[in-house]
Amino acid sequence: MGYAKQWNDEGRTVFEADTTWCRHCERSLFIGRVPVGVTKDIYQREGGYCMRCDGPLCGLCAKKLLTGVCEPAKRRLEEQLIKIWQQKSL
């Protein structure tokens, strides 16, 4: 979990919010109330939850999860590293 704060050009705080990340794509997610007009992914409104990863998902990954495929970013990274390692060992 983290914390985000955004300022306008005059140095005034526009909004503050706690953050977490999508377990499938690692996109930052704002938790809680964010003012209207802020075009960020808001977990409570359009996100989801992956029971296999035991973590929150952004709206895009929550829709993909409806197909039944759990594809965390960590697993994809590990697969890429294995491919690179296999190519170097040839």
TORLODREN-874010 format. One record per residue: residue number from 1; residue in one letter; chain; x, y, z of N, C-alpha, C in turn. Coordinates in pm, 1 decimal. Example, Ala and Ser with C-alpha at 12.3 -4.5 7.8 and 13.67 -1.06 7.14 Angstrom:
residues 2
    n  res  chain    n.east   n.north      n.up   ca.east  ca.north     ca.up    c.east   c.north      c.up
    1    A      A    1319.0    -569.0     780.0    1230.0    -450.0     780.0    1320.0    -330.0     780.0
    2    S      A    1285.0    -225.0     708.0    1367.0    -106.0     714.0    1290.0       3.0     787.0
***
This chain:
residues 90
    n  res  chain    n.east   n.north      n.up   ca.east  ca.north     ca.up    c.east   c.north      c.up
    1    M      A      83.6    -116.6       0.0       0.0       0.0       0.0      88.9     123.9       0.0
    2    G      A      34.1     230.0     -55.7     105.9     355.6     -61.2      11.8     472.5     -42.7
    3    Y      A      61.0     587.1     -81.2     -17.0     708.9     -65.2      13.6     801.5    -181.3
    4    A      A     -88.6     861.9    -239.0     -70.9     953.4    -352.2    -126.2    1090.3    -316.8
    5    K      A     -59.3    1191.7    -366.4    -104.2    1328.4    -345.8     -77.7    1403.8    -475.4
    6    Q      A    -175.4    1477.1    -522.9    -159.8    1550.6    -648.0    -186.1    1698.7    -622.4
    7    W      A    -102.3    1783.1    -684.9    -115.0    1927.5    -669.8    -151.4    1991.2    -802.6
    8    N      A    -213.7    2108.5    -796.1    -240.0    2184.3    -918.3    -123.3    2279.7    -942.4
    9    D      A    -131.0    2362.3   -1046.5     -22.0    2453.0   -1083.4       7.7    2556.7    -975.0
   10    E      A     -89.5    2584.8    -890.5     -71.7    2684.8    -785.1     -15.7    2624.6    -656.8
   11    G      A      10.8    2496.7    -657.3      66.7    2431.3    -539.8     -36.5    2386.7    -438.1
   12    R      A    -162.2    2396.5    -471.7    -268.5    2351.1    -382.5    -297.6    2203.4    -406.3
   13    T      A    -330.1    2135.1    -299.8    -360.4    1992.7    -310.2    -493.7    1972.1    -381.9
   14    V      A    -492.5    1892.6    -488.2    -614.9    1859.3    -561.3    -683.8    1740.8    -494.7
   15    F      A    -607.4    1637.4    -465.1    -663.4    1523.3    -393.1    -552.7    1442.0    -328.0
   16    E      A    -593.4    1361.8    -230.7    -505.0    1269.1    -162.5    -578.3    1136.2    -153.1
   17    A      A    -505.7    1027.0    -167.5    -570.7     896.1    -159.9    -469.0     787.9    -126.6
   18    D      A    -514.8     685.7     -55.6    -433.4     567.3     -34.8    -427.3     490.7    -166.5
   19    T      A    -319.6     417.4    -186.9    -304.7     341.9    -311.4    -267.1     197.1    -281.4
   20    T      A    -294.1     114.2    -378.2    -247.6     -24.1    -380.3    -215.5     -54.3    -526.2
   21    W      A    -192.2    -177.4    -563.6    -160.9    -208.2    -702.0    -237.7    -330.6    -748.6
   22    C      A    -260.9    -335.9    -878.5    -326.1    -450.3    -941.1    -227.7    -566.8    -940.8
   23    R      A    -272.4    -681.4    -892.4    -181.8    -797.1    -884.1    -152.2    -858.0   -1020.9
   24    H      A    -231.5    -825.3   -1121.6    -208.6    -883.4   -1253.7    -125.4    -795.1   -1345.8
   25    C      A    -141.3    -663.1   -1340.0     -65.4    -575.4   -1431.6      19.8    -472.4   -1357.9
   26    E      A       9.8    -467.9   -1225.7      85.0    -376.5   -1139.6      51.0    -229.3   -1161.2
   27    R      A     -65.7    -202.1   -1215.4    -113.9     -64.2   -1229.4    -149.7     -11.2   -1090.9
   28    S      A    -120.3     115.5   -1065.7    -156.7     176.7    -937.8    -307.3     194.6    -929.8
   29    L      A    -361.9     170.2    -812.4    -505.2     183.4    -789.4    -527.8     276.2    -671.5
   30    F      A    -620.1     368.8    -686.7    -657.1     457.1    -577.1    -767.5     390.5    -496.0
   31    I      A    -755.8     398.8    -364.7    -855.8     342.7    -275.8    -924.3     459.1    -206.5
   32    G      A   -1055.3     457.9    -207.9   -1128.6     563.7    -140.2   -1185.9     664.9    -237.7
   33    R      A   -1225.1     777.8    -185.1   -1292.4     879.5    -265.3   -1191.7     966.9    -338.3
   34    V      A   -1210.6     979.7    -467.3   -1129.3    1067.2    -551.2   -1225.8    1163.4    -618.8
   35    P      A   -1195.7    1293.2    -622.1   -1289.0    1389.8    -680.1   -1327.0    1358.3    -824.3
   36    V      A   -1447.7    1398.4    -862.2   -1496.6    1380.3    -998.6   -1403.2    1456.3   -1093.5
   37    G      A   -1373.5    1398.4   -1206.8   -1285.7    1461.7   -1303.5   -1145.0    1404.8   -1301.7
   38    V      A   -1110.8    1331.4   -1196.5    -980.4    1266.5   -1190.7    -993.3    1135.5   -1266.5
   39    T      A    -921.3    1124.2   -1377.0    -937.0    1007.7   -1463.7    -837.0     899.5   -1426.5
   40    K      A    -850.6     845.4   -1309.2    -765.2     736.7   -1263.6    -853.0     616.1   -1235.3
   41    D      A    -792.2     498.3   -1238.1    -865.1     375.6   -1210.8    -895.5     368.8   -1061.9
   42    I      A   -1021.2     359.5   -1026.2   -1061.5     356.8    -886.9   -1108.3     215.5    -854.0
   43    Y      A   -1031.7     149.3    -770.6   -1055.7       8.4    -741.1   -1196.9     -18.1    -691.6
   44    Q      A   -1246.8      63.1    -601.5   -1376.9      35.2    -543.0   -1490.1      47.3    -643.4
   45    R      A   -1472.3     126.3    -749.4   -1580.2     146.2    -845.9   -1576.9      42.9    -957.7
   46    E      A   -1457.1      13.2   -1010.7   -1453.1     -71.8   -1130.5   -1354.9    -187.2   -1121.3
   47    G      A   -1293.5    -205.3   -1007.6   -1195.8    -312.6    -994.0   -1258.2    -443.6    -951.4
   48    G      A   -1172.6    -537.7    -922.4   -1217.4    -668.9    -879.2   -1118.2    -727.6    -781.7
   49    Y      A   -1132.2    -855.5    -756.5   -1045.8    -924.1    -661.2   -1017.4   -1063.7    -713.5
   50    C      A    -890.9   -1103.4    -713.1    -852.2   -1237.2    -758.3    -831.2   -1325.6    -635.7
   51    M      A    -910.9   -1429.8    -626.6    -900.5   -1521.0    -512.7    -771.1   -1601.4    -517.5
   52    R      A    -721.8   -1630.2    -636.8    -598.8   -1708.2    -650.2    -477.1   -1626.0    -607.1
   53    C      A    -471.9   -1498.6    -648.4    -361.1   -1409.6    -610.2    -381.8   -1350.0    -471.6
   54    D      A    -505.4   -1353.7    -425.4    -543.7   -1292.3    -298.7    -510.2   -1143.7    -298.6
   55    G      A    -554.6   -1075.1    -406.3    -527.7    -932.3    -415.7    -622.6    -860.0    -508.6
   56    P      A    -620.6    -726.4    -502.7    -709.4    -644.5    -585.8    -665.8    -641.1    -731.2
   57    L      A    -761.7    -613.2    -819.5    -736.0    -602.4    -963.3    -793.2    -471.6   -1015.8
   58    C      A    -731.7    -418.5   -1121.0    -787.3    -300.5   -1188.2    -907.9    -345.4   -1271.8
   59    G      A    -979.8    -251.2   -1327.0   -1098.6    -282.7   -1405.5   -1070.2    -371.5   -1525.5
   60    L      A    -960.5    -342.6   -1597.7    -926.8    -422.5   -1716.5    -895.2    -567.0   -1679.9
   61    C      A    -815.0    -586.0   -1576.4    -778.4    -722.0   -1536.4    -895.6    -796.4   -1473.7
   62    A      A    -984.7    -723.5   -1406.4   -1103.9    -787.2   -1350.1   -1191.4    -842.9   -1461.8
   63    K      A   -1201.6    -770.8   -1574.4   -1279.1    -820.2   -1688.9   -1212.7    -942.3   -1750.8
   64    K      A   -1077.4    -939.5   -1759.6   -1005.6   -1054.7   -1814.3   -1023.0   -1177.2   -1725.0
   65    L      A   -1032.9   -1154.3   -1593.8   -1045.5   -1265.5   -1499.9   -1177.0   -1340.5   -1518.0
   66    L      A   -1276.2   -1275.6   -1577.2   -1404.7   -1341.6   -1602.5   -1388.8   -1462.1   -1694.8
   67    T      A   -1280.3   -1465.6   -1774.0   -1252.8   -1580.7   -1860.7   -1196.7   -1697.8   -1780.9
   68    G      A   -1163.3   -1672.4   -1652.6   -1112.2   -1778.8   -1567.2    -961.3   -1791.4   -1565.9
   69    V      A    -890.5   -1699.1   -1630.7    -744.5   -1706.4   -1638.5    -682.2   -1608.8   -1540.0
   70    C      A    -606.0   -1660.8   -1445.6    -531.2   -1579.0   -1350.8    -390.1   -1564.5   -1405.6
   71    E      A    -353.1   -1443.6   -1439.3    -222.2   -1419.3   -1501.8    -150.1   -1304.6   -1431.1
   72    P      A     -88.5   -1331.7   -1314.3     -20.9   -1225.2   -1241.4     106.2   -1178.0   -1312.1
   73    A      A     138.5   -1052.1   -1291.6     256.8    -992.2   -1354.4     383.7   -1065.6   -1312.7
   74    K      A     389.6   -1108.2   -1189.1     507.8   -1178.4   -1139.8     532.7   -1307.5   -1217.6
   75    R      A     427.8   -1381.4   -1248.0     442.4   -1505.8   -1323.8     489.8   -1478.6   -1466.4
   76    R      A     432.9   -1374.4   -1530.2     475.9   -1340.3   -1666.9     622.6   -1299.2   -1669.3
   77    L      A     666.3   -1225.7   -1567.9     806.5   -1185.0   -1559.1     896.7   -1306.5   -1542.1
   78    E      A     857.0   -1398.7   -1456.7     935.8   -1520.7   -1437.3     945.9   -1601.1   -1566.3
   79    E      A     836.6   -1610.3   -1642.0     837.5   -1683.8   -1768.9     933.0   -1618.3   -1868.4
   80    Q      A     933.6   -1485.2   -1873.6    1024.2   -1414.5   -1963.8    1169.9   -1437.6   -1923.8
   81    L      A    1198.9   -1434.6   -1794.6    1335.0   -1457.9   -1747.7    1381.0   -1599.6   -1779.3
   82    I      A    1291.7   -1696.4   -1768.0    1325.9   -1835.5   -1802.3    1358.6   -1846.5   -1950.5
   83    K      A    1279.0   -1781.1   -2036.3    1306.3   -1783.8   -2180.9    1442.2   -1722.1   -2212.6
   84    I      A    1473.3   -1610.8   -2149.5    1603.4   -1545.3   -2172.3    1716.4   -1636.1   -2126.4
   85    W      A    1700.6   -1697.4   -2010.5    1802.3   -1786.8   -1957.5    1822.8   -1906.9   -2049.5
   86    Q      A    1712.6   -1962.5   -2103.5    1721.8   -2077.9   -2193.3    1790.8   -2040.2   -2324.0
   87    Q      A    1763.3   -1920.4   -2376.2    1827.6   -1875.6   -2500.3    1977.4   -1855.6   -2480.4
   88    K      A    2018.0   -1806.2   -2365.1    2159.6   -1783.4   -2338.3    2234.6   -1914.5   -2315.7
   89    S      A    2164.9   -2018.3   -2271.1    2230.9   -2144.6   -2244.0    2245.3   -2231.4   -2369.6
   90    L      A    2188.1   -2187.9   -2481.9    2200.1   -2266.8   -2605.9    2333.1   -2253.6   -2669.2
***
